[in-house]
Amino acid sequence: MLMEKRSYQNYVLGKWIAGDGIETNLYHAINGSLIGTTSSAGIPFNEVLDYGRKSGRALRKMTFQERGRMLKALALFLLEKKEYYYQVSAWTGATKIDSWIDIEGGIGNLFANASLRRQFPDLPYYVDGVAAPLSKNGTFIGHHIMVPREGVAVHINAFNFPIWGMLEKIAVNLMAGVPAVVKPSEYTCYLTEVIVRDIIESKILPEGSLQLVCGLGRGILDTVDARDVVTFTGSAATGKVLKASPRIAQESVSFNLEADSLNATVLGPSATPGTPEFELFIKETVKEITIKAGQKCTAVRRILVPDNLLEDVQKSIASKLATTKIGDPSVEGVRMGALATKLQVDRVKENVRKLSLSQQIAYGSIDEVEVVGADKETGAFFSPILFVNDDPFNKTDVHEIEAFGPVSTIMPYKTLDEAIELAKMGKGSLVSSIVTPNDAEATEYVVGAANMHGRILVLNANCAKESTGHGSPMPLLTHGGPGRAGGGEEMGGKRGVLHYLQRTAIQGHPTTISKITQQFQVGAEMPEANPHVFRKHFEELVMGETVFTHKHTVTDADIVNFANVSGDNFYAHMDATSLEGTIFERRVAHGYFVLSKAAGLFVDPKKGPVLLNYGIEEARFTKPVYPGATIGVRFTVKEKIDQEKRSEEDIPKGIVKFLVDVYDETGETVALATILTMVKKLNG
């Protein structure tokens, strides 16, 4: 691919524009040639934020189902374009594997967040938790809803993952209905810019949902306010400065900091040489040192091993590093590329020199590196460095200084308690890992170290084939950590989406709260369905409408017959002489018989719009049902969720949740459940 030198632009206010002058020259990490320039000088950031807030109305009006389908469509679109991104990614010094993490890992975040739509209602806002009864007679209740913030998400991202860093964040805020202004690192913004051009051109997102600032972005936070969310990924020092800025404090702006941290990996005492876990530990550690040339916020910086295995581990890691070819990733056999910029090389060298004052280099060189297929003088290459620290409780620079490159330190521990203490001396980390075949060791380490870590990987031979590894945050799990790591959370599945919503308590009559939440609340009006709800299509069903069924008097024969059919001969149902000391007065009907009989009462058996019942949620039995009790059912439309067609041949349908309220002759509820059904639509 020919590299076209050009100005990398900003997409703001609905158009592509270049900033004033040149703020930053952009260089190829492998050969040092000029890629282009970028600038954001002169951009009116107050207008950019206002534009996002105003145009974000279209996004806020979409339901979670619509937003999820939008993310899925975007992910599929970008997958078709990925080969071009791989070509540009190579300019950052990345190998094919490095680029795969950045590109397809980022697109994977879109898919994962799109799938979250199944956990949200078919509304633009979210109904959180369950209702709280606030009065004796049930006419006054409370609930919580969560609505999209009416601001923008300002994402200030690091240089190391130009695509993943953007997509993992916007996937979450877009799912929540909040537009984004993305400011990638100016040094690798050219890769972010090419993917944003495709996103804008696709027209999959409503205009204003995504704006891009490629330059330095000076002044981007000057007009944020309480409606906005600011996230920062990068160095802890810069993050703390931004978090403490007067504007953030004065306006009470939500700020999420995910900072580089001194992550540790631990070789468990039972993972001795010759075990699969020992080999896994060596392989995983070397991978963490060399992938992305160590330029990951999750990379292993501290390698904790039993003191009697220090020499074995040192030799094994050094041996593998010695066979790792460094150079141009396009050359066959090259397994480690360059750092992103020459500036990064200088910064890594500076910190390696500082670390060298208190510990010894066991492998590698600060100034020398053997390079394949490239010139080490023009490219941003740096040798892997393996330190050994023989006294980590007293030589503590290793717990304070991070060289953000292929640099890590081996250190010994005597007991697992010491390993835990050493790991926590990092003062808060994004991730730690322990490699051990012994689950007791794993438990002790995880419980002891968890309070200072955002994530802990437990690796053994049982999960190794499918493990995503120490350094891979997953979109459905939180990514962040306490202390030095910033105290923030990113991704996290549903948790991440909720971060961009405002939770508000609402109070009122159950009927009113039902209307607001679009979920039936107990105590609300229950107009009788006519015709039966099973005779109605998805569009015709109205939340709250209810079928009041015929009644059935439970007999001993019912209990015996159900026991024969189900095989459930539990003593409380079958042996009246064994009930002394229990809560039962006499033999009691099976709870599952009560639900089964309820189905017999509420089901309209003729063929109609209901396609199938595919699940039961929140089933519970609230009162014993004895022979002689007469039960009936209140069968109520609880919630409706639209569902897209998976293909042209697919039947148009939606999901309907029905509340099954089984009551006895006293009017008291004896069983409650929610059934999930697929209901055909009138129109496709």
Residue pairs with C-beta under 8 A, 6 or more apart in sequence:
1 87
1 88
3 28
3 33
3 35
3 91
4 36
5 34
5 35
5 36
6 36
7 18
7 36
7 37
7 38
7 39
8 26
8 36
8 37
8 38
8 189
8 190
8 193
8 214
9 16
9 17
9 18
9 38
9 193
9 214
10 16
10 17
10 18
10 19
10 40
10 43
10 211
10 212
10 213
10 214
10 215
11 17
11 196
11 197
11 200
11 210
11 211
11 212
12 43
12 48
12 51
12 181
12 211
12 212
12 213
13 47
13 48
13 51
13 211
14 51
14 55
14 207
14 208
16 197
17 43
18 39
19 38
19 39
19 40
19 41
19 42
19 43
19 214
19 215
20 39
20 41
20 42
21 39
21 41
22 37
22 38
22 39
23 37
23 38
23 39
23 40
23 41
23 186
23 215
23 216
24 37
24 38
24 39
24 186
24 187
24 215
24 216
25 34
25 37
26 34
26 35
26 36
26 37
26 38
26 186
26 187
26 189
26 190
27 33
27 34
27 35
27 341
27 342
28 34
28 35
28 91
29 91
29 92
29 93
29 337
29 338
29 339
29 340
29 341
29 379
29 380
30 90
30 91
30 93
30 328
30 329
30 337
30 338
30 374
30 379
30 380
31 328
31 374
31 375
31 378
31 379
32 342
32 375
32 378
32 379
32 380
35 91
35 190
36 190
38 186
38 189
38 190
38 214
38 215
39 214
39 215
39 216
40 213
40 214
40 215
40 216
40 217
40 218
41 215
41 216
41 218
43 213
43 215
45 217
45 219
45 220
45 222
45 223
46 222
46 223
48 181
48 211
48 213
48 220
49 151
49 152
49 154
49 181
49 223
49 224
49 228
51 208
51 211
52 151
52 152
52 179
52 180
52 181
52 208
52 211
53 150
53 151
53 152
53 179
53 227
54 208
55 179
55 206
55 207
55 208
55 209
56 148
56 150
56 151
56 152
56 177
56 178
56 179
56 208
56 209
58 206
58 207
58 208
58 209
59 67
59 148
59 174
59 177
59 178
59 179
59 205
59 206
59 208
59 209
60 124
60 148
60 150
60 177
60 178
61 124
62 70
62 124
62 177
62 206
63 121
63 122
63 123
63 124
63 642
64 117
64 120
64 121
64 122
64 123
64 124
64 126
64 175
65 117
65 120
65 122
65 641
65 642
65 643
65 644
67 117
67 174
67 175
67 176
67 177
68 113
68 114
68 115
68 116
68 117
68 118
68 120
68 175
69 114
69 117
69 644
70 114
70 174
70 204
70 205
71 110
71 111
71 113
71 114
71 171
71 174
71 175
72 110
72 111
72 114
73 204
74 110
74 199
74 202
74 204
74 205
75 107
75 108
75 110
75 111
75 114
77 198
77 202
77 204
78 107
78 110
78 195
78 198
78 199
79 104
79 107
81 195
81 198
82 103
82 104
82 107
84 194
85 99
85 103
85 163
85 191
85 194
85 195
86 96
86 99
86 103
88 190
88 191
88 194
89 98
89 99
89 102
89 103
89 162
89 163
89 191
90 99
90 329
90 330
91 190
91 191
92 162
92 188
92 191
92 340
93 293
93 329
93 337
93 338
93 339
93 340
93 379
93 380
94 102
94 292
94 329
94 337
95 291
95 329
95 334
95 335
95 336
95 337
96 329
97 291
98 291
98 292
98 293
98 329
98 337
101 161
101 164
101 291
101 292
101 472
102 161
102 162
102 163
102 164
103 163
103 164
105 164
105 168
105 472
106 161
106 163
106 164
106 165
106 166
106 167
106 168
107 167
108 475
109 164
109 167
109 168
109 171
109 475
109 491
110 167
110 171
112 171
112 475
112 476
112 493
113 171
113 172
113 174
113 175
113 475
113 496
113 497
114 171
114 175
116 175
116 493
116 494
116 497
117 175
119 494
120 126
120 494
120 497
121 127
121 518
121 519
121 639
121 641
122 518
122 640
122 641
122 642
122 654
123 518
124 147
124 148
124 177
125 145
125 146
125 147
125 148
125 501
126 145
126 146
126 147
126 497
126 498
126 501
127 143
127 144
127 145
127 146
127 517
127 518
127 519
128 143
128 144
128 145
128 146
128 498
128 503
129 143
129 144
130 143
131 141
131 142
131 143
131 510
131 513
131 521
131 522
132 141
132 142
132 143
133 141
134 140
134 141
134 142
134 507
135 141
138 510
138 522
138 523
139 509
139 510
139 523
140 507
140 508
140 509
141 507
141 508
141 509
141 510
141 513
141 521
141 523
142 505
142 506
142 507
143 505
143 506
143 507
143 513
143 516
143 517
143 521
144 503
144 504
144 505
144 506
145 503
145 504
145 506
145 516
145 517
146 498
146 501
146 502
146 503
146 504
147 501
147 502
147 504
148 176
148 177
148 178
148 500
148 501
148 502
149 176
149 178
149 227
149 228
149 229
149 500
149 501
149 502
150 227
151 178
151 224
151 225
151 226
151 227
151 228
151 229
152 178
152 179
152 180
152 181
152 227
152 228
152 229
153 169
153 170
153 173
153 178
153 179
153 180
153 181
153 228
153 229
153 230
153 231
153 500
154 180
154 181
154 183
154 220
154 221
154 224
154 228
154 229
154 230
154 231
155 165
155 166
155 169
155 170
155 180
155 181
155 182
155 183
155 231
155 233
156 183
156 217
156 220
156 230
156 231
156 232
156 233
156 234
156 242
157 165
157 166
157 169
157 182
157 183
157 184
157 185
157 192
157 233
157 234
158 165
158 185
158 233
158 234
158 260
158 297
159 184
159 185
159 187
159 188
159 295
159 340
159 341
159 344
160 188
160 292
160 295
160 296
160 297
160 340
162 184
162 185
162 188
162 189
162 190
162 191
162 192
163 191
163 192
163 195
165 184
165 233
166 182
166 184
166 192
166 195
166 196
168 473
168 475
168 479
168 490
168 491
169 180
169 182
169 231
169 490
170 180
170 182
170 210
171 475
172 490
172 491
172 496
172 497
172 499
172 500
173 179
173 180
173 229
173 500
174 180
174 205
174 209
174 210
175 497
176 497
176 498
176 499
176 500
176 501
177 500
178 229
178 500
179 208
179 209
179 210
179 211
180 209
180 210
180 211
181 211
181 212
181 213
181 220
182 192
182 196
182 210
182 211
182 212
182 213
183 212
183 213
183 217
183 220
184 192
184 212
184 214
185 234
186 214
186 215
186 216
187 340
187 341
187 343
188 340
189 214
189 215
190 214
192 212
192 214
193 212
193 214
196 210
196 212
199 205
199 210
200 210
213 220
221 230
221 242
221 245
221 247
221 248
222 247
223 247
224 230
224 247
224 248
224 251
224 253
225 251
225 253
226 251
226 252
226 253
228 253
228 254
229 253
229 254
229 255
229 256
229 499
229 500
230 242
230 248
230 253
230 254
230 255
230 256
231 255
231 256
231 257
231 258
231 488
231 490
232 238
232 239
232 242
232 243
232 255
232 256
232 257
232 258
232 259
232 486
233 258
233 259
233 297
233 490
234 259
234 260
235 259
235 260
235 404
236 259
236 260
236 261
236 484
236 485
236 486
239 257
239 258
239 259
239 486
240 257
242 248
242 255
242 257
243 255
243 257
247 253
248 255
254 499
255 488
256 480
256 486
256 488
256 489
256 490
256 499
257 486
257 487
257 488
258 297
258 430
258 479
258 480
258 485
258 486
258 488
258 490
259 297
259 484
259 485
259 486
260 297
260 402
260 404
261 297
261 402
261 426
261 428
261 429
261 430
261 481
261 484
261 485
262 301
262 302
262 398
262 399
262 400
262 402
262 426
262 427
262 429
262 484
263 298
263 299
263 300
263 301
263 302
263 426
263 429
263 430
263 431
263 432
263 470
264 300
264 301
264 302
264 303
264 304
264 422
264 423
264 426
264 429
264 432
264 433
265 281
265 284
265 285
265 288
265 300
265 302
265 303
265 304
265 432
265 433
265 434
265 435
265 470
266 304
266 305
266 413
266 419
266 423
266 432
266 433
266 434
266 435
266 436
266 445
267 278
267 281
267 303
267 304
267 305
267 306
267 309
267 313
267 435
267 436
268 277
268 416
268 434
268 435
268 436
268 437
268 438
268 441
268 442
268 445
269 306
269 416
269 436
269 438
269 441
270 277
270 436
270 437
270 438
270 441
271 277
271 278
271 280
271 281
271 435
271 436
271 437
272 278
272 309
273 309
273 312
275 437
276 437
276 460
276 461
276 464
277 435
277 436
277 437
277 459
277 460
277 461
278 435
280 435
280 459
280 460
280 461
280 464
281 313
281 435
281 459
282 313
282 316
282 317
282 320
283 320
284 433
284 435
284 459
284 469
284 470
285 300
285 303
285 317
285 408
286 317
286 320
286 321
286 324
287 469
287 471
288 294
288 296
288 299
288 300
288 408
288 469
288 470
288 471
289 299
289 300
289 317
289 321
289 384
289 386
289 406
289 407
289 408
290 321
290 324
290 335
290 336
290 384
290 406
291 299
291 336
291 471
292 299
293 336
293 337
293 338
293 339
293 382
293 405
293 406
294 384
294 404
294 405
294 406
294 407
294 408
295 339
295 340
295 344
295 404
295 405
296 471
297 430
298 430
298 431
298 470
298 471
298 472
298 473
299 408
299 471
300 408
300 433
300 470
300 471
301 398
301 402
301 403
301 407
301 408
301 409
301 426
302 392
302 398
302 399
302 408
302 409
302 411
302 422
302 423
302 426
303 313
303 317
303 408
303 409
303 410
303 411
304 411
304 412
304 413
304 419
304 422
304 423
305 313
305 410
305 411
305 412
305 413
306 412
306 413
306 414
307 412
307 413
307 414
310 388
310 410
310 412
313 410
314 362
314 386
314 388
314 410
317 363
317 386
317 410
318 362
318 363
318 386
321 363
321 364
321 384
321 386
322 363
324 335
324 336
324 384
325 331
325 333
325 334
325 335
325 336
325 372
326 334
326 335
326 336
326 337
326 369
326 370
326 371
326 372
326 381
326 383
326 384
327 334
327 337
327 371
327 372
327 373
327 374
327 381
328 334
328 337
328 372
328 373
328 374
328 379
329 337
330 373
331 372
331 373
333 372
334 372
334 373
336 384
336 406
338 374
338 379
338 380
338 381
338 382
339 345
339 348
339 380
339 381
339 382
339 405
340 380
341 380
342 380
344 380
344 404
344 405
345 380
345 381
345 382
345 405
347 404
348 382
348 403
348 404
348 405
348 407
349 366
349 367
349 382
351 401
351 402
351 403
351 404
351 407
352 366
352 385
352 403
352 407
353 366
354 397
354 401
355 387
355 397
355 398
355 401
355 403
355 407
355 409
356 366
356 387
357 397
358 389
358 395
358 396
358 397
358 398
359 387
359 388
359 389
359 390
359 395
359 397
359 398
359 409
360 387
360 388
360 389
361 385
361 386
361 387
362 386
362 387
362 388
362 410
363 384
363 385
363 386
364 383
364 384
364 385
364 386
365 383
365 385
366 383
366 385
368 383
369 376
369 381
369 382
369 383
370 376
370 383
371 379
371 381
374 381
382 405
382 406
383 406
384 406
384 407
385 403
385 405
385 406
385 407
385 408
386 408
386 409
386 410
387 398
387 407
387 408
387 409
387 410
388 409
388 410
388 411
389 395
389 398
389 409
389 410
389 411
390 411
390 412
392 398
392 399
392 411
392 412
392 422
392 425
393 421
393 422
396 425
398 409
398 411
399 422
399 425
399 426
399 427
411 422
413 419
413 422
416 441
416 444
416 445
416 448
417 448
419 445
420 444
420 445
420 448
420 449
423 429
423 432
423 449
423 452
423 453
424 449
424 451
424 452
426 452
426 484
427 452
427 483
427 484
428 452
428 453
428 481
428 482
428 483
428 484
428 485
428 486
428 487
429 452
429 453
429 454
429 481
429 483
429 484
429 485
430 453
430 454
430 455
430 473
430 479
430 480
430 481
430 485
431 453
431 454
431 455
431 456
431 457
431 470
431 471
431 473
431 481
432 449
432 453
432 455
432 456
432 457
433 456
433 457
433 458
433 459
433 470
434 441
434 442
434 445
434 446
434 456
434 457
434 458
434 459
435 459
435 460
436 442
436 445
436 458
436 460
437 460
437 461
442 458
442 460
445 456
446 456
446 458
449 456
450 456
451 482
452 481
452 482
452 483
453 481
453 482
454 478
454 479
454 480
454 481
454 482
454 485
454 489
455 473
455 477
455 478
455 479
455 481
457 467
457 469
457 470
459 467
459 470
468 474
473 479
473 490
473 491
474 491
475 491
475 493
476 491
476 492
476 493
477 491
477 492
477 493
478 489
478 490
478 491
478 492
478 495
478 496
479 489
479 490
479 491
479 492
480 486
480 487
480 488
480 489
480 490
481 487
489 495
489 496
489 499
490 496
492 499
506 513
506 516
507 513
508 516
509 523
509 524
510 521
510 522
510 523
510 524
511 521
511 523
511 524
511 525
511 544
513 521
513 524
514 520
514 521
514 524
514 543
514 544
518 543
518 639
518 640
519 543
519 638
519 639
520 543
520 544
520 636
520 637
520 638
520 639
520 659
522 661
524 544
525 544
526 544
526 545
526 546
526 634
526 636
527 542
527 544
527 545
527 546
528 545
528 546
528 547
528 548
529 536
529 545
529 546
529 547
529 637
532 547
532 604
533 541
533 545
533 547
533 604
533 635
533 637
533 658
534 603
534 604
534 608
534 609
534 610
535 604
535 606
535 608
535 609
536 609
536 679
537 609
537 679
537 680
537 681
537 682
538 609
538 640
538 642
538 653
538 654
538 656
538 679
538 680
538 681
538 682
539 681
539 682
539 683
540 682
541 637
541 640
541 656
541 679
542 637
543 637
543 638
543 639
543 640
544 636
544 637
545 636
545 637
546 634
546 635
546 636
546 637
547 602
547 633
547 634
547 635
547 636
548 632
548 633
548 634
548 635
549 598
549 601
549 602
549 632
549 633
549 634
549 635
550 601
550 632
551 601
551 630
551 631
551 632
552 597
552 600
552 601
552 630
552 631
552 632
553 628
553 629
553 630
554 589
554 597
554 625
554 626
554 627
554 628
554 629
554 630
554 631
555 627
555 628
556 587
556 627
558 589
558 593
558 597
558 627
559 573
559 574
559 587
559 589
559 590
559 593
559 627
560 574
562 568
562 589
562 590
562 592
562 593
562 596
563 569
563 573
563 574
563 590
566 590
566 592
566 593
568 590
568 592
570 590
571 578
571 579
572 578
572 579
572 582
572 584
572 587
572 588
573 587
573 588
573 589
573 590
574 587
575 587
576 586
576 587
579 585
579 586
579 587
583 624
584 624
585 624
585 626
586 626
586 627
587 626
587 627
588 624
588 625
588 626
589 624
589 625
589 626
589 627
589 629
591 621
591 671
594 621
594 625
594 631
594 662
594 670
594 671
595 616
595 619
595 660
595 662
595 671
595 673
597 631
598 631
598 633
598 660
598 662
598 671
598 673
601 631
601 632
601 633
602 633
602 635
602 658
602 660
609 679
609 680
610 677
610 678
610 679
610 680
611 651
611 653
611 677
611 678
611 679
611 680
612 677
612 678
613 675
613 676
613 677
614 676
614 677
614 678
615 675
615 676
616 673
616 674
616 675
616 676
617 657
617 673
617 674
617 675
617 676
618 672
618 673
618 674
619 671
619 672
619 673
619 674
620 671
620 672
620 673
621 670
621 671
622 668
622 669
622 670
622 671
622 672
623 664
623 668
623 669
623 670
624 670
625 631
625 664
625 670
625 671
629 664
629 665
629 670
630 664
630 665
631 662
631 663
631 664
631 670
632 662
632 663
633 660
633 661
633 662
633 663
634 659
634 661
634 663
635 658
635 659
635 660
635 661
636 658
636 659
636 661
637 656
637 657
637 658
638 657
638 658
638 659
638 674
639 656
639 657
640 654
640 655
640 656
640 657
641 654
641 655
641 656
641 657
642 654
642 655
643 653
643 654
643 655
643 678
645 651
645 652
645 684
651 680
652 680
652 681
652 683
652 684
653 678
653 679
653 680
653 681
654 678
654 679
654 681
655 676
655 677
655 678
655 679
656 676
656 677
656 678
656 679
657 674
657 675
657 676
657 677
658 674
658 675
658 677
659 672
659 673
659 674
660 671
660 672
660 673
660 674
660 675
661 669
661 672
662 669
662 670
662 671
662 672
663 669
663 670
664 670
